[in-house]
Amino acid sequence: MVTESSKMLRCAIYTRKSTEHGLDQEFNSLDAQREACEAYIKSQAFQGWKALPQQYNDPAFSGGNLDRPALKRLLADIESGKVDVIVVYKIDRLTRSLADFAKLVEAFDARSVSFVAVTQQFNTTTSMGRLTLNVLLSFAQFERELSAERVRDKVAASRRKGKWTGGSVPLGYEARDKKLVISKSEAETVRTIFRLYLELGSFSKLVNELDCRKIVTKRRNTKVPKFRGGIPFTYGPLAYFLKNRIYLGETHYAGKWFKGEHPAILDRPTFDRVQELLKSNTVKRKVKFSESGALLQGKLFDDKGNRMGPSFSSKNGVRYRFYVSAALRGRKRLAGSVTRISAPEIESLVEAALVEKLQLPKVKALAHVQTITVSDGRLRLTLAPAKGKRSSSIEIPWFVKPKGSLRVIAAADAMVDHKLVKAIVRAHAWLEALSSGRHPSIEALAAAADLHPKVIRQGLRLAFLSPDLTRAVLDGETTVELKHIPKSLPLAWREQHGSIR
């Protein structure tokens, strides 16, 4: 029986299993580990040991790193002083990496926390105990690396034989019994995309056509929403899709393609014609930034956040330079209010404003610019913050000439942030649509607005800005920018001022 003078030691039991195999059983490996640890703690009750009710279980997580949710919670509780002893079944349940073990020991020592492996007797307070522990961990790490090598060798051998070894299932196929089989509906979609590219001859036309036909990437049933697919095609994924030889019935490994066990969706002549068209449409531009003449490259954006890159056209032997919104490459509806501007004119406009504001030579002044946002009626230059200060901005009113070039009206100080005002108005409109029942859910509203539900959720936070903040934004009496408003905006108006930086 523990005496009143004995100090109670709070014991946290940590369990881990590397794979999902057997976790659906009524009594699995995690249960067995916890039962053994609880029995050990009871045997130490005379020393004041007591198991904490919190469970720290990491099912299907590797011991090769520390990116485990239960382990992170355990480390947080240790930092808060809620744990005195960590109990594990074996030391490799905690980690299989010597480097990670060194980090854990440092964290334990900082809080005077000890740990015990119930099947391996050692004492970490002595040099011999630490040596024993390091030897055990060395063998644990060796076993992990050896297992990884065996898996890699097996995957390599399987791929060379054309077998499917897992991963993301491509559009057009389904995974059954660890093999790829053709999905009839998706296979027809694959053939349609290849046929449309041959007919239209360019990515921009193809992207528009796919949008019109509501053709999207493969939909997947995953726990992580960002990997579920079902989103419109963009240039990068579309180029990868059109070059994927898996549709010829081949598998890939180490830069080489092998005859696969799965059936082909495309015939080789069609695939080869697509590759020839891709090659002929590839524009090889290897001009260095210093030689391109585009002084604002990488800093210019339209008012919807699309990057505006350098482009040019030639007429009667004269070359005209422009900055063009990236949204024009396939999705004009996503472009900002200004899509194409004269490069020489905007460069001279920006240089003049910077020289006047910063009193520096042109080259040095441009180095202070972080971003330039182009909208209908003004340019907004965001400057890099000086040491110990917040970033500042310069606003230049201007209007668009018929052909898209710029003309200076006058330099002006920052006033009303029209982008933020527009976002606030839109947020209130969305809130009214949901409150009135016109749209039963955020998903329905997102579908009607042709936006992702995440965009709606993030935008709605602006409808809950306090009245004084909203009034200041509308009157142009605040320096708050859209990026300063946190994604997790507090609902309490009193707390909002402290959360906005």
ABEGO torsion letter per residue (X at the ends): XBBAABBBBBBBBBBBBABABGAABABBAAAAAAAAAAAAAAAAAAAGBBBBABBBBBBGBBAABABBAAAAAAAAAAAAGABABBBBABAAAABABAAAAAAAAAAAAAAGBBBBBAABBBBAABAAAAAAAAAAAAAAAAAAAAAAAAAAAAAAAAAAAGBBAEEBBBBGBBBBGGBBBBBAAAAAAAAAAAAAAAAAGBAAAAAAAAAAAGBBBBBBBBABAAAAEGBBBBAAAAAAAAABAAAAGBBBBGGBBBBBABBBABBAAAAAAAAAAAAAABBBBABBAAAAGBAABGABBBAAGBBBBBBBBBBGGBBBBBBBBAAABGBAAABBABABBBAAAAAAAAAAAAAAAAGBBAAAAAAABABBBBBBGBBBBBBBBBBGBBBBBBBBBBBBBAAGBBBBABBBBBBBBAAAAAAAAAAAAAAAAAAAGABABAAAAAAAAGBBAAAAAAAAAAAABBAAAAAAAAAGABABBAAABBABBBABAAAAAAABX
